[in-house]
Amino acid sequence: MSAFDPIDFLAEAVRQPSHEDVDPMREILCETLEDRGVAPRVDAGGNVLATRGPVDADTHVVLNTHIDTVSPHVPFERDADGPEAGGDGGGGGGDVIRGRGSCDAKGPLAALLAAFFAVEPTNGRVTLAITPDEELLSTGAYDLVSGEDSPTRDADAVIVGEPTDLDVCTAAKGRFQGTVHLSGANAHAAEPETGTDAVAALEGTLAAIRTFDERDDAPPTHPQLGAATLTPTVVEGGEATNQVPADCALTVDRRSVPPETADEFHEALTAHLRAAVPEDVGLEFRFTDRPTPFLEAWDTDPDARIVDLLADAAGGDVRPFTAATEASYFAADAPTVVFGPGVLADDEGAVAHAPREYVRVEAVREAARALEATLAGLVA
């Protein structure tokens, strides 16, 4: 059997669109595992699971990332002299792979697979857990952690593959979204005192949003993530230009920090806004409907062993991750880090989720080597 080449796998994976249907990409992943003597299984949530090492091992490490991508698909391209890696067209630059998923997150997947195959677990067990819809609703990840046989429940460490430029990320803000509904009473605009203006109540609502994190019981600034933010993003209200509006809706975006939970945020925001809005205006705050919990803020002790091992092997920084990930679901069970090749953005602008998405080939290989060394230190 030939050695697993993460770059060959990555080239095949990036060629495969997985923004609308992950089934073909999941088949590629399962075939890759089977070809190397590992029996994968696909659970009810669409997750691909595979395990190496003794079932009763004392140490258990979970490797996770996702196979879905955002729309639209961007075709595969390989450039041996890519400017993203220092190339200038003269043939001496670095090798890059471009295309949708190259860094988010098929590049990290390729590196995780390389380490998974390379290490022979004798003193521990390694589980590969690849989810199908991280970019949408994370139903796979939620199913993964909710099941009675969840692989993360007895994990000693979880490594989540995302583009971090080979830094080890130990925390991330959560993201909640919801809408403040204000209700009043219609009236003719010529006699506004006969109605209750819901749009006018926005004045107090917006002022309260600005002061929300200044209240006495607000979550403190987090040592890794800084302060939480609350941002008004969309407003709707009124039906006619000569009518006192009876309804107004303001959507807000919350980027939370530990230890704030979704329920705590909902309760605190409702109380804070109620105190700022006139009593004759109805107020209700409702989260945006979704079938899975929001990705809440999470953190891992920067001194945890998994952090030390991976940071030493990769040579990068230890820092927070700037985007929401499914690490949120896993961090409650075990020390969790986010790591991988590629960047969310570079000096030229957005990379992940952008038409110019790319990953440096050498970064994928470096990530694979660092992951292999980390696993060897934990389970070999």
C-alpha positions as CSV (number, residue, x, y, z in Angstrom):
1,M,0.0,0.0,0.0
2,S,1.4,3.4,-1.0
3,A,1.9,6.0,1.7
4,F,-1.0,8.5,2.1
5,D,-0.2,11.8,0.3
6,P,-2.3,14.6,1.8
7,I,-1.8,16.8,-1.3
8,D,-3.1,14.1,-3.7
9,F,-6.1,13.7,-1.4
10,L,-6.6,17.5,-1.2
11,A,-6.5,17.9,-5.0
12,E,-9.2,15.3,-5.4
13,A,-11.3,16.8,-2.6
14,V,-11.2,20.4,-3.9
15,R,-12.3,19.2,-7.3
16,Q,-15.4,17.7,-5.7
17,P,-18.1,20.3,-5.1
18,S,-19.7,20.0,-1.7
19,H,-21.6,23.2,-1.2
20,E,-25.0,21.7,-2.0
21,D,-24.5,17.9,-1.6
22,V,-21.8,16.4,0.6
23,D,-22.6,12.8,-0.4
24,P,-19.9,12.5,-3.1
25,M,-17.3,14.1,-0.9
26,R,-18.3,11.7,2.0
27,E,-17.9,8.8,-0.4
28,I,-14.3,10.0,-1.3
29,L,-13.5,10.2,2.4
30,C,-14.9,6.7,3.2
31,E,-13.1,5.2,0.2
32,T,-9.9,6.8,1.4
33,L,-10.3,5.2,4.8
34,E,-11.2,1.8,3.4
35,D,-8.3,1.8,1.1
36,R,-6.0,2.0,4.1
37,G,-7.7,-0.7,6.1
38,V,-9.8,1.5,8.3
39,A,-13.5,0.7,8.4
40,P,-15.6,4.0,8.5
41,R,-19.2,4.3,9.5
42,V,-21.7,7.0,8.8
43,D,-24.0,7.7,11.7
44,A,-27.6,9.0,11.6
45,G,-26.3,12.6,11.6
46,G,-24.3,12.0,8.4
47,N,-21.0,12.1,10.3
48,V,-18.1,9.9,9.1
49,L,-16.5,8.1,12.1
50,A,-13.4,6.0,12.2
51,T,-11.2,4.8,15.0
52,R,-7.7,3.5,15.4
53,G,-6.2,2.0,18.6
54,P,-7.3,-0.1,21.5
55,V,-11.0,0.5,22.5
56,D,-10.1,0.4,26.2
57,A,-7.2,2.7,25.9
58,D,-6.7,5.3,28.7
59,T,-6.1,8.2,26.3
60,H,-8.6,9.2,23.6
61,V,-8.1,12.0,21.1
62,V,-10.8,13.1,18.6
63,L,-9.9,14.7,15.3
64,N,-12.7,16.8,13.8
65,T,-13.4,19.0,10.8
66,H,-16.1,19.3,8.2
67,I,-16.6,18.3,4.5
68,D,-19.2,20.9,3.5
69,T,-18.3,24.2,1.9
70,V,-20.1,27.5,1.2
71,S,-21.6,28.4,-2.2
72,P,-20.6,28.8,-5.0
73,H,-18.1,26.1,-6.0
74,V,-14.7,27.5,-7.1
75,P,-12.8,25.1,-9.4
76,F,-9.5,23.5,-8.5
77,E,-6.3,25.0,-9.6
78,R,-2.7,24.2,-8.7
79,D,0.1,26.8,-9.1
80,A,3.7,25.8,-8.5
81,D,4.7,29.5,-8.4
82,G,1.7,31.1,-6.7
83,P,2.1,34.7,-5.5
84,E,0.2,33.7,-2.3
85,A,3.3,31.7,-1.3
86,G,5.9,34.2,-2.6
87,G,6.0,33.3,-6.3
88,D,6.6,36.0,-8.9
89,G,6.2,34.0,-12.1
90,G,9.9,33.1,-12.2
91,G,9.4,29.6,-11.1
92,G,10.9,30.0,-7.7
93,G,7.7,30.6,-5.7
94,G,5.7,28.4,-3.4
95,D,3.2,25.7,-4.4
96,V,-0.4,26.6,-3.8
97,I,-3.8,24.9,-4.3
98,R,-6.8,27.2,-5.1
99,G,-10.5,26.4,-5.1
100,R,-13.5,26.2,-2.8
101,G,-12.6,24.2,0.3
102,S,-8.9,24.4,-0.2
103,C,-8.4,26.0,3.2
104,D,-11.9,25.7,4.7
105,A,-11.7,23.0,5.5
106,K,-10.4,20.3,3.1
107,G,-6.8,21.4,3.6
108,P,-7.1,20.8,7.4
109,L,-8.9,17.5,6.6
110,A,-6.0,16.3,4.5
111,A,-3.6,17.1,7.3
112,L,-5.7,15.4,9.9
113,L,-6.0,12.3,7.7
114,A,-2.2,12.2,7.2
115,A,-1.6,12.2,10.9
116,F,-4.5,9.7,11.5
117,F,-2.9,7.2,9.1
118,A,0.7,7.8,10.2
119,V,0.5,7.2,13.9
120,E,0.2,3.7,15.3
121,P,-1.8,4.1,18.5
122,T,-0.6,1.7,21.2
123,N,-1.2,3.6,24.4
124,G,-4.3,5.4,23.2
125,R,-7.1,5.7,20.7
126,V,-7.7,8.2,18.0
127,T,-11.2,8.9,16.6
128,L,-11.8,10.7,13.3
129,A,-15.2,12.5,13.4
130,I,-16.0,14.4,10.3
131,T,-19.2,16.5,10.2
132,P,-21.4,17.3,7.1
133,D,-22.9,20.7,7.6
134,E,-20.7,23.0,9.7
135,E,-21.3,25.9,7.3
136,L,-25.1,25.7,7.8
137,L,-26.8,24.4,11.0
138,S,-24.3,22.0,12.5
139,T,-26.9,19.2,12.7
140,G,-24.2,16.6,12.3
141,A,-22.1,18.0,15.1
142,Y,-25.0,18.4,17.4
143,D,-26.1,14.8,16.7
144,L,-22.5,13.7,17.3
145,V,-22.3,15.2,20.8
146,S,-25.9,14.3,21.8
147,G,-25.8,10.6,21.2
148,E,-25.4,8.1,24.0
149,D,-22.2,6.8,22.3
150,S,-20.8,10.2,21.6
151,P,-17.0,9.9,20.9
152,T,-16.3,13.3,22.5
153,R,-17.8,12.3,25.9
154,D,-14.7,10.3,27.0
155,A,-12.2,12.3,25.0
156,D,-9.1,13.7,26.6
157,A,-8.5,16.2,23.8
158,V,-10.3,17.4,20.6
159,I,-8.5,18.9,17.6
160,V,-10.7,20.8,15.2
161,G,-9.3,21.4,11.8
162,E,-9.8,25.0,10.5
163,P,-7.5,27.5,8.8
164,T,-5.4,29.0,11.6
165,D,-2.1,29.6,9.7
166,L,-0.6,26.8,11.9
167,D,-1.4,28.7,15.1
168,V,-3.1,26.8,18.0
169,C,-6.4,28.5,18.9
170,T,-7.7,27.9,22.4
171,A,-10.9,30.1,22.4
172,A,-13.5,31.7,20.3
173,K,-16.5,33.9,20.7
174,G,-20.0,32.6,20.4
175,R,-22.6,33.9,18.0
176,F,-26.3,34.4,18.9
177,Q,-28.8,36.1,16.6
178,G,-32.3,37.2,17.5
179,T,-34.9,39.9,16.9
180,V,-36.4,42.5,19.3
181,H,-40.1,42.8,18.5
182,L,-41.7,46.1,19.5
183,S,-45.5,46.5,19.4
184,G,-47.7,49.5,19.7
185,A,-51.0,50.7,18.1
186,N,-51.8,52.2,14.7
187,A,-53.2,55.7,14.4
188,H,-53.4,58.5,11.8
189,A,-50.1,60.3,11.6
190,A,-52.1,63.6,11.9
191,E,-53.0,62.6,15.5
192,P,-50.0,60.6,16.7
193,E,-51.0,60.9,20.3
194,T,-53.9,58.5,19.7
195,G,-51.6,55.7,18.9
196,T,-48.4,54.1,20.2
197,D,-45.4,54.4,17.9
198,A,-43.4,51.2,17.8
199,V,-40.7,52.8,15.6
200,A,-40.2,55.7,18.0
201,A,-39.5,53.1,20.7
202,L,-36.4,52.2,18.8
203,E,-34.7,55.3,20.3
204,G,-34.7,53.8,23.8
205,T,-34.0,50.3,22.4
206,L,-30.8,51.4,20.5
207,A,-29.6,53.4,23.5
208,A,-30.1,50.3,25.7
209,I,-28.2,48.1,23.3
210,R,-25.2,50.5,23.5
211,T,-25.2,50.2,27.3
212,F,-26.0,46.5,27.5
213,D,-22.4,45.5,28.4
214,E,-22.0,48.3,30.8
215,R,-24.5,46.9,33.3
216,D,-23.3,45.6,36.7
217,D,-23.9,41.9,35.9
218,A,-22.3,42.0,32.4
219,P,-19.8,39.3,31.6
220,P,-16.2,40.5,32.3
221,T,-13.7,41.0,29.6
222,H,-12.2,37.6,28.7
223,P,-8.4,37.3,29.0
224,Q,-8.2,35.7,25.5
225,L,-11.2,37.1,23.6
226,G,-11.7,40.5,25.0
227,A,-15.2,42.0,25.4
228,A,-18.5,40.7,24.1
229,T,-20.2,42.8,21.5
230,L,-23.9,43.4,20.7
231,T,-24.6,44.9,17.2
232,P,-27.9,46.0,15.7
233,T,-28.0,44.8,12.1
234,V,-31.4,44.9,10.5
235,V,-34.5,47.0,11.2
236,E,-38.0,46.7,9.8
237,G,-41.1,48.7,10.7
238,G,-44.1,50.7,9.5
239,E,-46.5,50.0,6.6
240,A,-47.7,53.5,5.4
241,T,-46.1,56.9,5.4
242,N,-49.1,58.6,7.0
243,Q,-49.7,56.0,9.7
244,V,-48.3,55.6,13.2
245,P,-46.6,52.2,13.0
246,A,-47.8,49.5,15.4
247,D,-44.8,47.1,14.8
248,C,-41.1,47.3,14.6
249,A,-38.4,44.6,14.5
250,L,-34.7,45.0,15.2
251,T,-32.3,42.1,14.6
252,V,-29.2,42.0,16.7
253,D,-25.9,40.1,16.5
254,R,-24.3,38.9,19.7
255,R,-20.6,37.8,19.9
256,S,-20.4,36.3,23.4
257,V,-17.5,35.4,25.6
258,P,-17.3,32.8,28.3
259,P,-19.1,32.1,30.6
260,E,-22.2,33.7,29.0
261,T,-24.7,31.2,27.6
262,A,-27.6,31.7,25.1
263,D,-30.2,31.5,27.9
264,E,-28.3,34.0,30.1
265,F,-28.0,36.4,27.2
266,H,-31.7,36.1,26.3
267,E,-32.8,36.8,29.9
268,A,-30.4,39.7,30.5
269,L,-31.2,41.5,27.2
270,T,-34.9,41.2,27.7
271,A,-34.7,42.7,31.1
272,H,-32.4,45.5,30.0
273,L,-34.5,46.5,27.1
274,R,-37.8,46.3,29.0
275,A,-36.4,48.9,31.5
276,A,-35.6,51.2,28.6
277,V,-38.8,51.0,26.5
278,P,-42.0,52.8,27.4
279,E,-44.5,50.7,29.3
280,D,-47.2,51.1,26.7
281,V,-44.9,49.4,24.1
282,G,-44.9,45.7,23.9
283,L,-41.5,44.1,23.8
284,E,-40.3,40.5,23.1
285,F,-36.9,39.2,22.2
286,R,-36.8,36.0,20.2
287,F,-33.8,34.0,19.0
288,T,-33.7,33.2,15.3
289,D,-35.3,29.8,14.8
290,R,-32.8,26.9,14.2
291,P,-32.9,23.2,14.9
292,T,-29.6,23.2,16.8
293,P,-28.1,25.2,19.6
294,F,-26.2,28.4,18.7
295,L,-22.4,28.0,18.7
296,E,-21.6,29.4,22.1
297,A,-18.3,30.9,23.3
298,W,-15.7,28.4,24.5
299,D,-12.2,28.4,25.9
300,T,-9.5,25.9,26.7
301,D,-6.7,26.4,29.3
302,P,-3.7,27.7,27.3
303,D,-1.6,25.5,29.5
304,A,-3.4,22.3,28.7
305,R,-1.1,19.5,27.5
306,I,-2.7,19.3,24.0
307,V,-1.9,23.0,23.6
308,D,1.7,22.6,24.6
309,L,2.3,19.6,22.4
310,L,0.7,21.0,19.3
311,A,2.2,24.5,19.7
312,D,5.7,23.0,20.1
313,A,5.2,20.8,17.1
314,A,3.8,23.5,14.8
315,G,5.9,26.4,16.0
316,G,3.0,28.9,15.8
317,D,1.3,31.2,18.2
318,V,-1.3,30.3,20.8
319,R,-4.3,32.6,20.3
320,P,-8.1,32.8,19.9
321,F,-9.9,31.9,16.7
322,T,-11.8,34.7,15.1
323,A,-14.7,32.7,13.7
324,A,-17.4,30.5,15.1
325,T,-16.7,26.8,14.8
326,E,-18.2,23.5,15.9
327,A,-15.5,23.4,18.6
328,S,-18.2,25.1,20.6
329,Y,-20.0,21.8,20.9
330,F,-16.9,19.8,21.8
331,A,-15.2,22.0,24.4
332,A,-17.7,21.1,27.1
333,D,-16.4,17.5,27.0
334,A,-12.7,17.9,26.6
335,P,-9.8,20.4,26.1
336,T,-10.4,21.5,22.6
337,V,-8.1,23.4,20.1
338,V,-8.6,24.7,16.6
339,F,-5.7,24.2,14.2
340,G,-4.9,23.8,10.6
341,P,-3.2,25.1,7.4
342,G,-4.5,28.1,5.5
343,V,-5.8,31.5,6.6
344,L,-9.2,33.2,6.9
345,A,-7.7,36.3,5.3
346,D,-4.4,37.7,4.2
347,D,-2.9,41.1,3.4
348,E,-4.9,41.1,0.1
349,G,-8.3,40.4,1.8
350,A,-10.6,37.5,2.4
351,V,-9.4,34.0,1.6
352,A,-11.8,31.5,3.2
353,H,-15.4,31.7,1.7
354,A,-13.9,34.0,-1.0
355,P,-13.4,33.4,-4.8
356,R,-9.6,33.5,-4.2
357,E,-9.6,30.7,-1.6
358,Y,-6.2,28.9,-1.5
359,V,-3.9,27.0,0.8
360,R,-0.1,26.7,0.6
361,V,0.9,23.1,-0.1
362,E,3.8,23.3,2.3
363,A,1.5,24.5,5.0
364,V,-0.6,21.4,4.6
365,R,2.5,19.2,4.9
366,E,3.7,21.2,8.0
367,A,0.3,20.8,9.6
368,A,0.3,17.1,9.0
369,R,3.8,16.8,10.5
370,A,2.7,18.8,13.6
371,L,-0.4,16.7,14.1
372,E,1.5,13.5,13.7
373,A,4.0,14.6,16.3
374,T,1.2,15.6,18.7
375,L,-0.6,12.3,18.3
376,A,2.6,10.4,18.8
377,G,3.1,12.2,22.1
378,L,-0.4,11.4,23.2
379,V,-1.3,7.9,22.0
380,A,1.8,6.1,20.5
